[in-house]
Amino acid sequence: MSESAYYLPLGENRYQPTVHTRGPWTPDAQHFGPPSSLLARALEALPRPRESQLARVTVEILGPAPLTELSVTSRVERPGRSVELLVAELGAGGRVVARAAAWRVISTDTTEVANLASGGWPKPEDCAVLSWPKSWVDGYLGSVEWRSVSGGLVEPGPAAVWGRQQVALVDGEEPTPLQRLFAVADSGNGASNFLDAREWWYINSELTVHLQRPPEGEWIGLDAATTVGPGGIGTAASTLRDLEGPVGFGAQALMVRPR
């Protein structure tokens, strides 16, 4: 297995996951950051008849993503002059394990009315290096450089962190900033956890990202908090950013129950 990528290309839109995709819950399934990023890559690759950008992407997790060969397909589900619906699917063993639906919106100059904040966070190099709890399975977690802005990965409660993907998404390719964002966005529930992972499941069944502008650069910021209701349902909500400031929001629906 490659030491420098999440996936090895096998040709014909097929990919072999490496150990870097392995998730924290079990060594037999992937963390859904890399699969979400692979789906985002497929959405990015769809032809654009005019200048446009992704406004919302929802990744529905239909089952565990195994560390075996995957296939990726994508299509324009609903063409449009101003708004298009895109779909990408991730398959393993003859079944679909994840599906991404995205709205792609025509680009317009709205600079004069834009109200996104800028700055506000310390630079990653000025923040302490973070490590995930030793009880969690390594793989994906060690493939990202994590830096603390506030809170911590071993401290319960909300957390603000920088993350920089240290391996390629697909071997031989430089990941785009959007691919880097999706590789980190699925970590909101882990960064902001307040439950002991040895005693509780708090696994997400989906990831939804709303974007106000495309991200830039290698570092992705995640300002996350988890809320849990009385009936086994939780939500991890995140503000996503790059070095210039916020770029959008992420949310994950969580299944919460004792292990």
C-alpha positions in Angstrom: 0.0 0.0 0.0 1.2 3.5 -0.8 2.5 5.6 2.1 1.5 8.8 0.4 -2.1 8.6 -0.7 -5.6 7.6 0.4 -6.3 5.7 -2.8 -4.4 4.0 -5.6 -5.9 4.4 -9.0 -6.8 1.1 -10.7 -8.2 2.5 -13.9 -11.8 2.9 -15.2 -12.8 4.9 -12.1 -11.8 2.2 -9.7 -9.6 2.8 -6.6 -7.8 0.7 -3.9 -8.0 2.3 -0.4 -4.8 2.4 1.6 -4.3 2.1 5.3 -4.5 5.9 5.6 -8.3 5.7 5.0 -8.8 3.4 8.0 -11.4 4.9 10.5 -11.2 5.2 14.3 -14.2 2.9 15.1 -12.9 -0.3 13.4 -9.8 -1.2 11.4 -12.1 -2.8 8.7 -13.9 0.4 7.6 -12.8 3.8 6.3 -13.2 7.1 8.0 -15.7 8.9 5.7 -13.4 11.9 5.2 -11.5 10.2 2.3 -14.6 8.8 0.6 -16.4 12.1 0.9 -13.3 13.8 -0.7 -13.3 11.1 -3.5 -17.0 11.9 -4.2 -16.2 15.6 -4.2 -13.4 14.9 -6.7 -15.9 13.2 -9.0 -18.4 16.1 -8.7 -15.6 18.6 -9.5 -14.7 16.6 -12.7 -18.2 16.9 -14.3 -18.2 19.2 -17.3 -19.3 22.8 -16.6 -20.9 24.5 -19.6 -20.5 27.9 -17.8 -18.6 29.2 -14.8 -20.2 27.8 -11.7 -19.4 26.5 -8.2 -20.8 24.0 -5.7 -23.2 25.5 -3.2 -24.2 22.5 -1.3 -23.1 18.9 -1.1 -24.8 16.1 0.9 -23.0 12.8 1.3 -25.5 10.1 2.4 -23.6 7.2 4.0 -25.5 4.0 3.0 -23.1 1.6 4.7 -19.5 1.1 5.8 -16.8 1.8 3.2 -14.6 -1.3 3.3 -10.8 -1.2 2.7 -11.4 -3.0 -0.6 -11.7 -1.9 -4.2 -14.1 1.0 -4.8 -15.8 2.4 -7.9 -17.0 5.9 -8.5 -19.6 7.2 -10.9 -21.0 10.7 -11.4 -23.5 12.5 -13.5 -25.5 15.6 -14.0 -28.9 14.6 -12.7 -30.7 17.8 -13.5 -29.1 20.2 -16.0 -29.9 23.9 -15.8 -28.8 27.3 -17.0 -28.4 28.7 -13.5 -28.6 25.8 -11.1 -27.7 22.1 -11.7 -28.1 19.0 -9.6 -25.1 16.7 -9.6 -24.9 13.1 -8.3 -21.9 10.9 -7.5 -21.9 7.4 -6.1 -19.3 5.2 -4.4 -19.6 1.5 -4.9 -18.0 -1.5 -3.2 -18.7 -5.2 -3.7 -21.6 -4.6 -6.1 -23.5 -2.2 -3.8 -23.6 1.6 -3.4 -22.1 2.5 0.0 -22.4 6.3 -0.4 -24.2 8.8 -2.6 -23.4 12.6 -2.9 -26.0 15.0 -4.2 -24.8 18.6 -5.0 -26.3 21.8 -6.2 -24.0 23.7 -8.6 -24.8 27.4 -9.1 -23.8 29.7 -11.8 -21.1 32.2 -10.7 -22.1 35.8 -10.4 -20.1 38.8 -9.1 -21.6 39.7 -5.7 -18.5 41.3 -4.3 -20.3 44.6 -3.4 -22.8 42.7 -1.2 -20.7 39.9 0.2 -20.6 39.8 4.0 -18.3 36.9 4.8 -16.0 37.5 7.8 -12.3 37.4 7.3 -9.3 36.5 9.5 -10.0 35.9 13.2 -8.0 32.8 13.8 -4.3 32.4 14.7 -2.1 30.9 12.0 -1.6 27.1 12.2 2.1 27.4 12.9 1.2 29.4 16.0 -1.1 26.6 17.4 -0.2 23.5 19.3 0.0 20.2 17.6 -2.9 17.8 18.5 -3.1 14.1 18.9 -6.3 12.0 18.9 -7.1 9.7 21.8 -4.8 6.6 21.9 -7.9 4.3 22.2 -9.0 5.2 18.7 -7.8 3.2 15.7 -5.1 5.1 13.7 -5.0 5.4 9.9 -6.9 8.5 8.7 -6.4 10.3 12.0 -2.6 10.2 11.6 -2.8 11.2 7.9 -3.8 14.8 8.9 -1.7 17.3 10.7 -4.0 18.7 13.5 -3.5 22.0 15.3 -5.5 23.4 18.2 -7.1 26.8 18.2 -9.4 26.1 21.2 -10.5 23.0 23.0 -8.8 19.8 22.2 -9.3 16.3 20.7 -8.9 14.6 24.0 -10.9 17.2 25.9 -14.7 16.8 25.9 -16.8 19.6 24.3 -16.6 22.1 21.4 -13.3 22.5 19.6 -11.7 24.7 17.0 -8.9 23.0 15.0 -6.8 23.4 11.9 -6.3 20.3 9.7 -3.9 19.7 6.9 -4.1 16.6 4.8 -0.6 15.2 4.5 -1.1 12.5 1.8 -2.6 12.7 -1.6 -6.2 11.8 -2.2 -5.4 9.8 -5.3 -1.8 8.6 -5.8 0.0 10.9 -8.3 -2.4 13.8 -7.9 -2.3 17.0 -5.9 -5.6 17.3 -4.0 -7.6 20.5 -4.7 -8.6 22.8 -1.8 -12.2 21.5 -2.1 -11.0 17.9 -1.8 -9.0 18.9 1.2 -12.1 20.5 2.8 -14.2 17.3 2.4 -11.4 15.2 3.8 -11.5 17.2 7.0 -15.2 18.2 7.2 -16.3 14.8 8.3 -14.3 15.1 11.5 -16.7 17.6 13.2 -18.2 14.9 15.4 -14.8 13.6 16.4 -13.2 17.0 17.1 -16.2 18.1 19.3 -17.0 14.8 21.0 -17.9 14.9 24.7 -18.7 11.2 25.1 -16.2 8.4 25.8 -15.7 6.5 22.5 -15.1 3.3 24.5 -18.6 3.5 25.9 -20.7 5.3 23.3 -21.3 5.3 19.5 -21.8 8.7 17.9 -21.5 7.9 14.3 -22.8 10.1 11.5 -25.1 8.8 8.8 -24.5 11.8 6.5 -22.4 14.9 5.9 -23.9 18.2 4.5 -21.6 21.1 3.5 -22.9 24.5 2.4 -20.3 26.7 0.7 -20.3 30.5 0.3 -17.0 30.5 -1.6 -14.4 27.9 -2.7 -11.7 27.2 -0.2 -8.1 28.0 -0.9 -4.8 26.4 0.2 -3.9 23.4 2.2 -5.2 24.2 5.7 -8.9 23.7 6.6 -10.3 25.1 9.8 -13.1 23.3 11.7 -15.0 25.1 14.5 -17.3 22.3 15.7 -19.8 21.6 18.5 -22.0 18.5 19.1 -25.5 18.5 20.5 -27.3 15.4 21.6 -31.0 15.0 22.3 -32.8 12.6 24.7 -33.7 10.0 22.0 -30.4 8.9 20.5 -30.1 11.6 17.9 -27.3 14.2 17.8 -25.9 16.8 15.4 -22.4 18.0 14.9 -22.3 21.5 13.4 -19.1 23.1 12.1 -18.0 26.4 10.6 -15.5 25.6 7.9 -12.7 28.0 6.9 -9.4 28.5 5.2 -6.5 30.9 6.1 -8.5 33.9 4.8 -11.7 33.2 6.8 -14.9 31.2 6.8 -16.0 29.5 3.6 -19.1 27.6 4.7 -20.8 25.3 7.2 -20.9 21.6 7.8 -23.4 19.4 9.6 -23.6 15.7 10.5 -26.6 13.7 11.7 -25.5 11.4 14.5 -26.7 8.1 15.8 -25.9 8.1 19.5 -26.2 4.9 21.7 -24.2 2.9 24.2 -21.7 0.5 22.8 
